C-alpha cells in the first residue's frame, strides 16, 4: 500500500494526514500523539475512527497540523483520518458515517460587526 493522504478542517485548524501500513504510530508535527496532545480526551478524539474500524495497530499516521486551538486541531485530525480510511477502504464509510465522523463541522467564529463591541453584543443603551 502506498501513502494515502487526506485533509480535514475544523474552525481555523487544518490537518493534512498521510496514512501508510504500519504498527499504529501517530506522529503530529514530528512529535508523537501523547506528546502533542497530553490530554487523554483529545487523544481519544483523534483515535475514534481507528477504534470504530478496529484498525488502531494497522496504520502509521503522519499529520501536519496548523491553525486553531487544540480541540479544533484534534477534530480536524479526526476528520482527515476518517477521509483517509474511506479512501483506503470505501466499504468502511457506512460505519464511520453512522458515528458522525464524515461530517465537516461548519461552525466557525462569527465576524465582528461595525458599531458593536463583538459579533452580536451591543453597547449599553442609554435613554437619556
N, CA, C and O atoms as a printed pandas DataFrame, in Angstrom:
     atom_number atom_name residue_name chain_id  residue_number  x_coord  y_coord  z_coord
0              1         N          UNK        A               1    0.841   -1.196    0.000
1              2        CA          UNK        A               1    0.000    0.000    0.000
2              3         C          UNK        A               1    0.878    1.248    0.000
3              4         O          UNK        A               1    1.829    1.358    0.774
4              5         N          UNK        A               2    0.546    2.161   -0.864
5              6        CA          UNK        A               2    1.285    3.431   -0.897
6              7         C          UNK        A               2    0.689    4.397    0.126
7              8         O          UNK        A               2   -0.213    4.040    0.885
8              9         N          UNK        A               3    1.197    5.598    0.134
9             10        CA          UNK        A               3    0.728    6.616    1.080
10            11         C          UNK        A               3   -0.628    7.153    0.623
11            12         O          UNK        A               3   -0.804    7.526   -0.537
12            13         N          UNK        A               4   -1.572    7.185    1.548
13            14        CA          UNK        A               4   -2.896    7.767    1.277
14            15         C          UNK        A               4   -2.981    9.058    2.069
15            16         O          UNK        A               4   -2.752    9.070    3.278
16            17         N          UNK        A               5   -3.315   10.154    1.380
17            18        CA          UNK        A               5   -3.397   11.426    2.084
18            19         C          UNK        A               5   -4.819   11.975    2.045
19            20         O          UNK        A               5   -5.611   11.657    1.157
20            21         N          UNK        A               6   -5.115   12.815    3.045
21            22        CA          UNK        A               6   -6.432   13.439    3.156
22            23         C          UNK        A               6   -6.283   14.712    3.969
23            24         O          UNK        A               6   -5.283   14.917    4.657
24            25         N          UNK        A               7   -7.301   15.567    3.876
25            26        CA          UNK        A               7   -7.262   16.847    4.598
26            27         C          UNK        A               7   -8.537   16.981    5.434
27            28         O          UNK        A               7   -9.620   16.574    5.014
28            29         N          UNK        A               8   -8.379   17.559    6.622
29            30        CA          UNK        A               8   -9.527   17.791    7.499
30            31         C          UNK        A               8   -9.457   19.192    8.066
31            32         O          UNK        A               8   -8.371   19.696    8.356
32            33         N          UNK        A               9  -10.612   19.828    8.226
33            34        CA          UNK        A               9  -10.647   21.186    8.774
34            35         C          UNK        A               9  -11.693   21.270    9.872
35            36         O          UNK        A               9  -12.688   20.545    9.859
36            37         N          UNK        A              10  -11.455   22.167   10.826
37            38        CA          UNK        A              10  -12.411   22.446   11.897
38            39         C          UNK        A              10  -12.070   23.814   12.454
39            40         O          UNK        A              10  -10.936   24.035   12.880
40            41         N          UNK        A              11  -13.032   24.751   12.464
41            42        CA          UNK        A              11  -12.792   26.134   12.875
42            43         C          UNK        A              11  -11.615   26.686   12.067
43            44         O          UNK        A              11  -11.708   26.780   10.843
44            45         N          UNK        A              12  -10.511   27.054   12.726
45            46        CA          UNK        A              12   -9.360   27.599   11.993
46            47         C          UNK        A              12   -8.255   26.568   11.805
47            48         O          UNK        A              12   -7.197   26.884   11.261
48            49         N          UNK        A              13   -8.496   25.329   12.255
49            50        CA          UNK        A              13   -7.459   24.295   12.211
50            51         C          UNK        A              13   -7.512   23.522   10.898
51            52         O          UNK        A              13   -8.590   23.220   10.386
52            53         N          UNK        A              14   -6.330   23.204   10.358
53            54        CA          UNK        A              14   -6.219   22.407    9.140
54            55         C          UNK        A              14   -5.261   21.248    9.410
55            56         O          UNK        A              14   -4.149   21.454    9.896
56            57         N          UNK        A              15   -5.697   20.035    9.092
57            58        CA          UNK        A              15   -4.874   18.838    9.304
58            59         C          UNK        A              15   -4.668   18.124    7.975
59            60         O          UNK        A              15   -5.631   17.769    7.295
60            61         N          UNK        A              16   -3.399   17.913    7.607
61            62        CA          UNK        A              16   -3.065   17.090    6.448
62            63         C          UNK        A              16   -2.534   15.766    6.979
63            64         O          UNK        A              16   -1.599   15.738    7.780
64            65         N          UNK        A              17   -3.138   14.667    6.527
65            66        CA          UNK        A              17   -2.830   13.347    7.065
66            67         C          UNK        A              17   -2.261   12.457    5.966
67            68         O          UNK        A              17   -2.750   12.449    4.837
68            69         N          UNK        A              18   -1.203   11.697    6.323
69            70        CA          UNK        A              18   -0.587   10.722    5.420
70            71         C          UNK        A              18   -0.605    9.368    6.118
71            72         O          UNK        A              18    0.028    9.189    7.158
72            73         N          UNK        A              19   -1.341    8.406    5.533
73            74        CA          UNK        A              19   -1.536    7.099    6.154
74            75         C          UNK        A              19   -0.790    6.040    5.353
75            76         O          UNK        A              19   -0.932    5.957    4.133
76            77         N          UNK        A              20    0.014    5.222    6.055
77            78        CA          UNK        A              20    0.716    4.093    5.439
78            79         C          UNK        A              20    0.499    2.853    6.304
79            80         O          UNK        A              20    0.110    2.954    7.467
80            81         N          UNK        A              21    0.756    1.678    5.717
81            82        CA          UNK        A              21    0.716    0.445    6.512
82            83         C          UNK        A              21    1.791    0.517    7.582
83            84         O          UNK        A              21    2.893    1.000    7.322
84            85         N          UNK        A              22    1.483    0.040    8.790
85            86        CA          UNK        A              22    2.470    0.107    9.862
86            87         C          UNK        A              22    1.975   -0.569   11.113
87            88         O          UNK        A              22    1.244   -1.558   11.058
88            89         N          UNK        A              23    2.391   -0.013   12.267
89            90        CA          UNK        A              23    2.038   -0.652   13.535
90            91         C          UNK        A              23    1.346    0.294   14.508
91            92         O          UNK        A              23    1.412    0.081   15.719
92            93         N          UNK        A              24    0.681    1.338   14.006
93            94        CA          UNK        A              24   -0.135    2.179   14.866
94            95         C          UNK        A              24    0.533    3.419   15.419
95            96         O          UNK        A              24    0.044    3.991   16.393
96            97         N          UNK        A              25    1.646    3.857   14.825
97            98        CA          UNK        A              25    2.336    5.057   15.314
98            99         C          UNK        A              25    1.689    6.302   14.703
99           100         O          UNK        A              25    1.555    6.407   13.484
100          101         N          UNK        A              26    1.290    7.244   15.568
101          102        CA          UNK        A              26    0.697    8.502   15.098
102          103         C          UNK        A              26    1.669    9.626   15.429
103          104         O          UNK        A              26    1.997    9.850   16.595
104          105         N          UNK        A              27    2.130   10.332   14.395
105          106        CA          UNK        A              27    3.082   11.424   14.559
106          107         C          UNK        A              27    2.416   12.729   14.106
107          108         O          UNK        A              27    1.899   12.818   12.993
108          109         N          UNK        A              28    2.436   13.740   14.985
109          110        CA          UNK        A              28    1.840   15.034   14.662
110          111         C          UNK        A              28    2.924   16.094   14.736
111          112         O          UNK        A              28    3.536   16.284   15.787
112          113         N          UNK        A              29    3.164   16.779   13.640
113          114        CA          UNK        A              29    4.207   17.810   13.560
114          115         C          UNK        A              29    5.545   17.310   14.140
115          116         O          UNK        A              29    6.187   17.995   14.936
116          117         N          UNK        A              30    5.941   16.110   13.722
117          118        CA          UNK        A              30    7.199   15.464   14.133
118          119         C          UNK        A              30    7.277   15.150   15.633
119          120         O          UNK        A              30    8.362   14.939   16.174
120          121         N          UNK        A              31    6.103   15.123   16.305
121          122        CA          UNK        A              31    6.034   14.714   17.710
122          123         C          UNK        A              31    4.997   13.594   17.812
123          124         O          UNK        A              31    4.048   13.554   17.028
124          125         N          UNK        A              32    5.176   12.687   18.774
125          126        CA          UNK        A              32    4.193   11.614   18.893
126          127         C          UNK        A              32    2.895   12.151   19.508
127          128         O          UNK        A              32    2.872   13.206   20.143
128          129         N          UNK        A              33    1.826   11.393   19.299
129          130        CA          UNK        A              33    0.475   11.824   19.706
130          131         C          UNK        A              33    0.397   12.192   21.182
131          132         O          UNK        A              33   -0.182   13.221   21.530
132          133         N          UNK        A              34    0.975   11.362   22.062
133          134        CA          UNK        A              34    0.899   11.591   23.509
134          135         C          UNK        A              34    1.641   12.865   23.915
135          136         O          UNK        A              34    1.287   13.508   24.903
136          137         N          UNK        A              35    2.667   13.222   23.150
137          138        CA          UNK        A              35    3.440   14.427   23.417
138          139         C          UNK        A              35    2.707   15.665   22.910
139          140         O          UNK        A              35    2.697   16.699   23.578
140          141         N          UNK        A              36    2.092   15.564   21.729
141          142        CA          UNK        A              36    1.419   16.722   21.119
142          143         C          UNK        A              36    0.093   17.030   21.813
143          144         O          UNK        A              36   -0.216   18.187   22.098
144          145         N          UNK        A              37   -0.692   15.971   22.084
145          146        CA          UNK        A              37   -1.958   16.123   22.807
146          147         C          UNK        A              37   -1.829   15.407   24.158
147          148         O          UNK        A              37   -2.152   14.222   24.245
148          149         N          UNK        A              38   -1.363   16.098   25.222
149          150        CA          UNK        A              38   -1.225   15.438   26.526
150          151         C          UNK        A              38   -2.568   14.978   27.101
151          152         O          UNK        A              38   -2.616   14.019   27.871
152          153         N          UNK        A              39   -3.651   15.655   26.734
153          154        CA          UNK        A              39   -4.975   15.308   27.252
154          155         C          UNK        A              39   -5.466   13.989   26.653
155          156         O          UNK        A              39   -5.444   13.809   25.436
156          157         N          UNK        A              40   -5.906   13.076   27.509
157          158        CA          UNK        A              40   -6.386   11.776   27.041
158          159         C          UNK        A              40   -7.669   11.918   26.218
159          160         O          UNK        A              40   -7.934   11.096   25.341
160          161         N          UNK        A              41   -8.465   12.953   26.493
161          162        CA          UNK        A              41   -9.705   13.180   25.751
162          163         C          UNK        A              41   -9.396   13.514   24.298
163          164         O          UNK        A              41  -10.044   12.997   23.388
164          165         N          UNK        A              42   -8.397   14.387   24.079
165          166        CA          UNK        A              42   -8.027   14.765   22.712
166          167         C          UNK        A              42   -7.392   13.583   21.976
167          168         O          UNK        A              42   -7.607   13.415   20.776
168          169         N          UNK        A              43   -6.616   12.767   22.683
169          170        CA          UNK        A              43   -6.047   11.555   22.080
170          171         C          UNK        A              43   -7.171   10.606   21.658
171          172         O          UNK        A              43   -7.112    9.983   20.598
172          173         N          UNK        A              44   -8.185   10.510   22.500
173          174        CA          UNK        A              44   -9.342    9.654   22.203
174          175         C          UNK        A              44  -10.061   10.139   20.943
175          176         O          UNK        A              44  -10.437    9.336   20.089
176          177         N          UNK        A              45  -10.252   11.478   20.831
177          178        CA          UNK        A              45  -10.922   12.062   19.657
178          179         C          UNK        A              45  -10.171   11.690   18.382
179          180         O          UNK        A              45  -10.784   11.304   17.386
180          181         N          UNK        A              46   -8.838   11.807   18.415
181          182        CA          UNK        A              46   -8.022   11.515   17.232
182          183         C          UNK        A              46   -8.138   10.039   16.838
183          184         O          UNK        A              46   -8.170    9.714   15.651
184          185         N          UNK        A              47   -8.200    9.144   17.835
185          186        CA          UNK        A              47   -8.204    7.700   17.561
186          187         C          UNK        A              47   -9.592    7.126   17.296
187          188         O          UNK        A              47   -9.705    5.954   16.937
188          189         N          UNK        A              48  -10.647    7.915   17.461
189          190        CA          UNK        A              48  -12.018    7.408   17.325
190          191         C          UNK        A              48  -12.284    6.640   16.024
191          192         O          UNK        A              48  -12.794    5.522   16.084
192          193         N          UNK        A              49  -11.953    7.205   14.840
193          194        CA          UNK        A              49  -12.260    6.448   13.615
194          195         C          UNK        A              49  -11.485    5.130   13.518
195          196         O          UNK        A              49  -11.997    4.151   12.974
196          197         N          UNK        A              50  -10.252    5.098   14.042
197          198        CA          UNK        A              50   -9.448    3.873   14.019
198          199         C          UNK        A              50  -10.056    2.809   14.926
199          200         O          UNK        A              50  -10.086    1.630   14.574
200          201         N          UNK        A              51  -10.547    3.233   16.113
201          202        CA          UNK        A              51  -11.159    2.294   17.057
202          203         C          UNK        A              51  -12.496    1.773   16.520
203          204         O          UNK        A              51  -12.852    0.618   16.750
204          205         N          UNK        A              52  -13.228    2.620   15.812
205          206        CA          UNK        A              52  -14.511    2.207   15.239
206          207         C          UNK        A              52  -14.316    1.045   14.264
207          208         O          UNK        A              52  -15.117    0.110   14.237
208          209         N          UNK        A              53  -13.244    1.111   13.462
209          210        CA          UNK        A              53  -12.979    0.066   12.466
210          211         C          UNK        A              53  -12.032   -1.027   12.983
211          212         O          UNK        A              53  -11.728   -1.971   12.253
212          213         N          UNK        A              54  -11.560   -0.910   14.241
213          214        CA          UNK        A              54  -10.597   -1.851   14.825
214          215         C          UNK        A              54   -9.326   -1.982   13.997
215          216         O          UNK        A              54   -8.870   -3.092   13.727
216          217         N          UNK        A              55   -8.753   -0.845   13.592
217          218        CA          UNK        A              55   -7.513   -0.853   12.796
218          219         C          UNK        A              55   -6.431    0.001   13.457
219          220         O          UNK        A              55   -5.559    0.533   12.770
220          221         N          UNK        A              56   -6.480    0.134   14.788
221          222        CA          UNK        A              56   -5.546    1.000   15.521
222          223         C          UNK        A              56   -4.093    0.584   15.282
223          224         O          UNK        A              56   -3.217    1.439   15.149
224          225         N          UNK        A              57   -3.836   -0.726   15.227
225          226        CA          UNK        A              57   -2.460   -1.225   15.107
226          227         C          UNK        A              57   -2.030   -1.479   13.661
227          228         O          UNK        A              57   -0.945   -2.016   13.437
228          229         N          UNK        A              58   -2.851   -1.108   12.673
229          230        CA          UNK        A              58   -2.544   -1.458   11.280
230          231         C          UNK        A              58   -1.895   -0.342   10.472
231          232         O          UNK        A              58   -1.236   -0.620    9.470
232          233         N          UNK        A              59   -2.065    0.908   10.879
233          234        CA          UNK        A              59   -1.600    2.028   10.055
234          235         C          UNK        A              59   -0.692    2.966   10.845
235          236         O          UNK        A              59   -0.913    3.220   12.029
236          237         N          UNK        A              60    0.338    3.475   10.161
237          238        CA          UNK        A              60    1.142    4.577   10.683
238          239         C          UNK        A              60    0.569    5.858   10.099
239          240         O          UNK        A              60    0.281    5.928    8.904
240          241         N          UNK        A              61    0.404    6.874   10.944
241          242        CA          UNK        A              61   -0.219    8.120   10.510
242          243         C          UNK        A              61    0.708    9.285   10.801
243          244         O          UNK        A              61    1.178    9.457   11.926
244          245         N          UNK        A              62    0.968   10.090    9.764
245          246        CA          UNK        A              62    1.773   11.304    9.914
246          247         C          UNK        A              62    0.847   12.480    9.652
247          248         O          UNK        A              62    0.147   12.509    8.640
248          249         N          UNK        A              63    0.838   13.451   10.561
249          250        CA          UNK        A              63   -0.097   14.578   10.476
250          251         C          UNK        A              63    0.666   15.893   10.455
251          252         O          UNK        A              63    1.564   16.106   11.270
252          253         N          UNK        A              64    0.313   16.775    9.529
253          254        CA          UNK        A              64    0.783   18.161    9.556
254          255         C          UNK        A              64   -0.394   19.016    9.995
255          256         O          UNK        A              64   -1.420   19.064    9.316
256          257         N          UNK        A              65   -0.249   19.694   11.134
257          258        CA          UNK        A              65   -1.335   20.471   11.739
258          259         C          UNK        A              65   -0.935   21.925   11.865
259          260         O          UNK        A              65    0.197   22.228   12.242
260          261         N          UNK        A              66   -1.847   22.824   11.553
261          262        CA          UNK        A              66   -1.601   24.229   11.872
262          263         C          UNK        A              66   -2.922   24.962   12.030
263          264         O          UNK        A              66   -3.947   24.542   11.493
264          265         N          UNK        A              67   -2.887   26.059   12.769
265          266        CA          UNK        A              67   -4.064   26.896   12.982
266          267         C          UNK        A              67   -4.964   26.367   14.085
267          268         O          UNK        A              67   -4.952   25.177   14.401
268          269         N          UNK        A              68   -5.743   27.267   14.665
269          270        CA          UNK        A              68   -6.743   26.886   15.646
270          271         C          UNK        A              68   -6.173   26.512   16.995
271          272         O          UNK        A              68   -4.976   26.651   17.247
272          273         N          UNK        A              69   -7.057   26.032   17.860
273          274        CA          UNK        A              69   -6.662   25.577   19.192
274          275         C          UNK        A              69   -6.584   24.067   19.218
275          276         O          UNK        A              69   -6.808   23.420   18.195
276          277         N          UNK        A              70   -6.272   23.493   20.366
277          278        CA          UNK        A              70   -6.057   22.048   20.395
278          279         C          UNK        A              70   -7.322   21.237   20.150
279          280         O          UNK        A              70   -7.251   20.166   19.548
280          281         N          UNK        A              71   -8.486   21.721   20.604
281          282        CA          UNK        A              71   -9.737   20.987   20.359
282          283         C          UNK        A              71  -10.065   20.955   18.868
283          284         O          UNK        A              71  -10.395   19.905   18.316
284          285         N          UNK        A              72   -9.969   22.114   18.226
285          286        CA          UNK        A              72  -10.216   22.179   16.780
286          287         C          UNK        A              72   -9.213   21.349   16.000
287          288         O          UNK        A              72   -9.562   20.710   15.008
288          289         N          UNK        A              73   -7.957   21.362   16.453
289          290        CA          UNK        A              73   -6.917   20.584   15.782
290          291         C          UNK        A              73   -7.198   19.085   15.892
291          292         O          UNK        A              73   -7.024   18.345   14.924
292          293         N          UNK        A              74   -7.631   18.640   17.075
293          294        CA          UNK        A              74   -7.908   17.208   17.250
294          295         C          UNK        A              74   -9.092   16.774   16.384
295          296         O          UNK        A              74   -9.079   15.684   15.812
296          297         N          UNK        A              75  -10.117   17.633   16.287
297          298        CA          UNK        A              75  -11.285   17.287   15.478
298          299         C          UNK        A              75  -10.979   17.353   13.986
299          300         O          UNK        A              75  -11.530   16.574   13.208
300          301         N          UNK        A              76  -10.107   18.273   13.578
301          302        CA          UNK        A              76   -9.663   18.328   12.181
302          303         C          UNK        A              76   -8.880   17.068   11.828
303          304         O          UNK        A              76   -9.025   16.527   10.732
304          305         N          UNK        A              77   -8.051   16.604   12.759
305          306        CA          UNK        A              77   -7.273   15.376   12.559
306          307         C          UNK        A              77   -8.204   14.169   12.436
307          308         O          UNK        A              77   -7.995   13.292   11.598
308          309         N          UNK        A              78   -9.234   14.137   13.284
309          310        CA          UNK        A              78  -10.206   13.037   13.221
310          311         C          UNK        A              78  -10.879   12.981   11.848
311          312         O          UNK        A              78  -11.020   11.904   11.271
312          313         N          UNK        A              79  -11.294   14.137   11.326
313          314        CA          UNK        A              79  -11.943   14.180   10.011
314          315         C          UNK        A              79  -10.985   13.735    8.911
315          316         O          UNK        A              79  -11.375   12.994    8.009
316          317         N          UNK        A              80   -9.729   14.185    8.983
317          318        CA          UNK        A              80   -8.745   13.815    7.965
318          319         C          UNK        A              80   -8.459   12.312    7.998
319          320         O          UNK        A              80   -8.362   11.678    6.947
320          321         N          UNK        A              81   -8.323   11.740    9.196
321          322        CA          UNK        A              81   -8.084   10.296    9.322
322          323         C          UNK        A              81   -9.283    9.523    8.761
323          324         O          UNK        A              81   -9.112    8.520    8.069
324          325         N          UNK        A              82  -10.487    9.992    9.063
325          326        CA          UNK        A              82  -11.703    9.352    8.548
326          327         C          UNK        A              82  -11.704    9.347    7.027
327          328         O          UNK        A              82  -11.996    8.325    6.407
328          329         N          UNK        A              83  -11.378   10.484    6.424
329          330        CA          UNK        A              83  -11.366   10.586    4.960
330          331         C          UNK        A              83  -10.303    9.672    4.352
331          332         O          UNK        A              83  -10.528    9.066    3.305
332          333         N          UNK        A              84   -9.153    9.574    5.004
333          334        CA          UNK        A              84   -8.086    8.693    4.508
334          335         C          UNK        A              84   -8.516    7.225    4.591
335          336         O          UNK        A              84   -8.273    6.456    3.660
336          337         N          UNK        A              85   -9.155    6.832    5.702
337          338        CA          UNK        A              85   -9.615    5.447    5.864
338          339         C          UNK        A              85  -10.672    5.090    4.821
339          340         O          UNK        A              85  -10.719    3.955    4.347
340          341         N          UNK        A              86  -11.522    6.060    4.463
341          342        CA          UNK        A              86  -12.536    5.825    3.433
342          343         C          UNK        A              86  -11.865    5.656    2.062
343          344         O          UNK        A              86  -12.312    4.851    1.245
344          345         N          UNK        A              87  -10.786    6.421    1.813
345          346        CA          UNK        A              87  -10.028    6.250    0.563
346          347         C          UNK        A              87   -9.400    4.864    0.490
347          348         O          UNK        A              87   -9.377    4.244   -0.573
348          349         N          UNK        A              88   -8.887    4.374    1.629
349          350        CA          UNK        A              88   -8.253    3.059    1.677
350          351         C          UNK        A              88   -9.293    1.961    1.459
351          352         O          UNK        A              88   -9.079    1.048    0.662
352          353         N          UNK        A              89  -10.421    2.051    2.169
353          354        CA          UNK        A              89  -11.463    1.026    2.086
354          355         C          UNK        A              89  -12.840    1.683    2.037
355          356         O          UNK        A              89  -13.395    2.015    3.084
356          357         N          UNK        A              90  -13.409    1.879    0.834
357          358        CA          UNK        A              90  -14.732    2.526    0.714
358          359         C          UNK        A              90  -15.850    1.780    1.437
359          360         O          UNK        A              90  -16.890    2.365    1.740
360          361         N          UNK        A              91  -15.643    0.476    1.717
361          362        CA          UNK        A              91  -16.660   -0.317    2.425
362          363         C          UNK        A              91  -16.857    0.164    3.868
363          364         O          UNK        A              91  -17.901   -0.088    4.470
364          365         N          UNK        A              92  -15.852    0.856    4.418
365          366        CA          UNK        A              92  -15.928    1.287    5.821
366          367         C          UNK        A              92  -16.710    2.584    6.007
367          368         O          UNK        A              92  -16.927    3.016    7.139
368          369         N          UNK        A              93  -17.133    3.205    4.916
369          370        CA          UNK        A              93  -17.818    4.507    5.019
370          371         C          UNK        A              93  -19.108    4.464    5.848
371          372         O          UNK        A              93  -19.302    5.349    6.681
372          373         N          UNK        A              94  -20.006    3.473    5.661
373          374        CA          UNK        A              94  -21.243    3.474    6.459
374          375         C          UNK        A              94  -21.010    3.450    7.968
375          376         O          UNK        A              94  -21.722    4.114    8.721
376          377         N          UNK        A              95  -20.001    2.676    8.412
377          378        CA          UNK        A              95  -19.715    2.592    9.849
378          379         C          UNK        A              95  -19.223    3.934   10.391
379          380         O          UNK        A              95  -19.604    4.345   11.487
380          381         N          UNK        A              96  -18.375    4.614    9.617
381          382        CA          UNK        A              96  -17.846    5.913   10.052
382          383         C          UNK        A              96  -18.916    6.994    9.967
383          384         O          UNK        A              96  -18.967    7.887   10.812
384          385         N          UNK        A              97  -19.770    6.916    8.950
385          386        CA          UNK        A              97  -20.844    7.899    8.790
386          387         C          UNK        A              97  -21.860    7.788    9.917
387          388         O          UNK        A              97  -22.390    8.794   10.391
388          389         N          UNK        A              98  -22.129    6.551   10.344
389          390        CA          UNK        A              98  -23.083    6.314   11.442
390          391         C          UNK        A              98  -22.599    6.956   12.735
391          392         O          UNK        A              98  -23.412    7.401   13.546
392          393         N          UNK        A              99  -21.284    7.010   12.938
393          394        CA          UNK        A              99  -20.706    7.644   14.126
394          395         C          UNK        A              99  -20.624    9.166   13.980
395          396         O          UNK        A              99  -20.368    9.871   14.956
396          397         N          UNK        A             100  -20.843    9.673   12.757
397          398        CA          UNK        A             100  -20.818   11.122   12.518
398          399         C          UNK        A             100  -19.433   11.683   12.258
399          400         O          UNK        A             100  -19.226   12.889   12.391
400          401         N          UNK        A             101  -18.465   10.825   11.885
401          402        CA          UNK        A             101  -17.092   11.286   11.679
402          403         C          UNK        A             101  -16.863   11.868   10.289
403          404         O          UNK        A             101  -15.867   12.557   10.072
404          405         N          UNK        A             102  -17.776   11.602    9.332
405          406        CA          UNK        A             102  -17.560   12.060    7.957
406          407         C          UNK        A             102  -18.014   13.506    7.744
407          408         O          UNK        A             102  -17.671   14.121    6.734
408          409         N          UNK        A             103  -18.772   14.041    8.677
409          410        CA          UNK        A             103  -19.337   15.384    8.520
410          411         C          UNK        A             103  -18.343   16.452    8.961
411          412         O          UNK        A             103  -17.784   16.374   10.056
412          413         N          UNK        A             104  -18.128   17.434    8.118
413          414        CA          UNK        A             104  -17.271   18.577    8.446
414          415         C          UNK        A             104  -18.114   19.548    9.259
415          416         O          UNK        A             104  -19.137   20.031    8.774
416          417         N          UNK        A             105  -17.704   19.838   10.479
417          418        CA          UNK        A             105  -18.464   20.741   11.345
418          419         C          UNK        A             105  -18.300   22.173   10.817
419          420         O          UNK        A             105  -17.195   22.714   10.859
420          421         N          UNK        A             106  -19.381   22.798   10.319
421          422        CA          UNK        A             106  -19.237   24.108    9.664
422          423         C          UNK        A             106  -19.176   25.292   10.626
423          424         O          UNK        A             106  -18.949   26.425   10.199
424          425         N          UNK        A             107  -19.378   25.038   11.929
425          426        CA          UNK        A             107  -19.423   26.163   12.867
426          427         C          UNK        A             107  -18.065   26.841   12.976
427          428         O          UNK        A             107  -17.039   26.185   13.157
428          429         N          UNK        A             108  -18.077   28.155   12.865
429          430        CA          UNK        A             108  -16.843   28.939   12.989
430          431         C          UNK        A             108  -17.188   30.245   13.701
431          432         O          UNK        A             108  -18.363   30.540   13.916
432          433         N          UNK        A             109  -16.197   31.010   14.058
433          434        CA          UNK        A             109  -16.410   32.262   14.780
434          435         C          UNK        A             109  -17.096   33.269   13.854
435          436         O          UNK        A             109  -16.683   33.469   12.712
436          437         N          UNK        A             110  -18.152   33.896   14.377
437          438        CA          UNK        A             110  -18.870   34.914   13.612
438          439         C          UNK        A             110  -18.064   36.212   13.619
439          440         O          UNK        A             110  -17.428   36.554   14.616
440          441         N          UNK        A             111  -18.099   36.924   12.504
441          442        CA          UNK        A             111  -17.279   38.130   12.421
442          443         C          UNK        A             111  -17.833   39.259   13.273
443          444         O          UNK        A             111  -19.035   39.320   13.530
444          445         N          UNK        A             112  -16.953   40.151   13.709
445          446        CA          UNK        A             112  -17.347   41.317   14.489
446          447         C          UNK        A             112  -17.979   42.336   13.550
447          448         O          UNK        A             112  -17.451   42.604   12.471
448          449         N          UNK        A             113  -19.128   42.912   13.968
449          450        CA          UNK        A             113  -19.805   43.919   13.140
450          451         C          UNK        A             113  -19.382   45.318   13.575
451          452         O          UNK        A             113  -19.070   45.536   14.745
452          453         N          UNK        A             114  -19.370   46.269   12.638
453          454        CA          UNK        A             114  -19.008   47.648   13.000
454          455         C          UNK        A             114  -20.052   48.281   13.924
455          456         O          UNK        A             114  -21.245   48.008   13.795
456          457         N          UNK        A             115  -19.605   49.119   14.848
457          458        CA          UNK        A             115  -20.508   49.799   15.768
458          459         C          UNK        A             115  -20.951   48.915   16.924
459          460         O          UNK        A             115  -21.861   49.283   17.667
460          461         N          UNK        A             116  -20.326   47.763   17.086
461          462        CA          UNK        A             116  -20.650   46.852   18.184
462          463         C          UNK        A             116  -19.350   46.353   18.807
463          464         O          UNK        A             116  -18.319   46.284   18.137
464          465         N          UNK        A             117  -19.406   46.000   20.109
465          466        CA          UNK        A             117  -18.175   45.516   20.744
466          467         C          UNK        A             117  -17.772   44.107   20.277
467          468         O          UNK        A             117  -16.583   43.796   20.205
468          469         N          UNK        A             118  -18.766   43.253   19.960
469          470        CA          UNK        A             118  -18.491   41.903   19.477
470          471         C          UNK        A             118  -19.449   41.597   18.328
471          472         O          UNK        A             118  -20.065   42.509   17.776
472          473         N          UNK        A             119  -19.577   40.328   17.966
473          474        CA          UNK        A             119  -20.415   39.966   16.827
474          475         C          UNK        A             119  -21.891   40.319   17.052
475          476         O          UNK        A             119  -22.538   40.885   16.172
476          477         N          UNK        A             120  -22.413   39.983   18.228
477          478        CA          UNK        A             120  -23.836   40.228   18.498
478          479         C          UNK        A             120  -24.083   41.143   19.687
479          480         O          UNK        A             120  -25.154   41.739   19.800
480          481         N          UNK        A             121  -23.099   41.260   20.576
481          482        CA          UNK        A             121  -23.257   42.099   21.759
482          483         C          UNK        A             121  -23.393   43.562   21.330
483          484         O          UNK        A             121  -22.772   43.996   20.360
484          485         N          UNK        A             122  -24.225   44.320   22.076
485          486        CA          UNK        A             122  -24.375   45.741   21.791
486          487         C          UNK        A             122  -23.841   46.552   22.966
487          488         O          UNK        A             122  -23.747   46.065   24.093
488          489         N          UNK        A             123  -23.494   47.808   22.667
489          490        CA          UNK        A             123  -23.115   48.710   23.742
490          491         C          UNK        A             123  -24.340   49.018   24.594
491          492         O          UNK        A             123  -25.470   48.939   24.110
492          493         N          UNK        A             124  -24.121   49.371   25.866
493          494        CA          UNK        A             124  -25.227   49.631   26.767
494          495         C          UNK        A             124  -26.089   50.785   26.241
495          496         O          UNK        A             124  -25.577   51.833   25.847
496          497         N          UNK        A             125  -27.417   50.564   26.246
497          498        CA          UNK        A             125  -28.342   51.583   25.761
498          499         C          UNK        A             125  -28.627   52.586   26.863
499          500         O          UNK        A             125  -28.943   52.218   27.995
500          501         N          UNK        A             126  -28.510   53.877   26.508
501          502        CA          UNK        A             126  -28.823   54.936   27.473
502          503         C          UNK        A             126  -29.996   55.745   26.925
503          504         O          UNK        A             126  -29.918   56.295   25.826
504          505         N          UNK        A             127  -31.082   55.816   27.696
505          506        CA          UNK        A             127  -32.272   56.526   27.221
506          507         C          UNK        A             127  -32.040   58.027   27.232
507          508         O          UNK        A             127  -32.497   58.734   26.333
508          509         N          UNK        A             128  -31.322   58.526   28.259
509          510        CA          UNK        A             128  -31.065   59.966   28.335
510          511         C          UNK        A             128  -29.592   60.230   28.394
511          512         O          UNK        A             128  -29.175   61.386   28.462
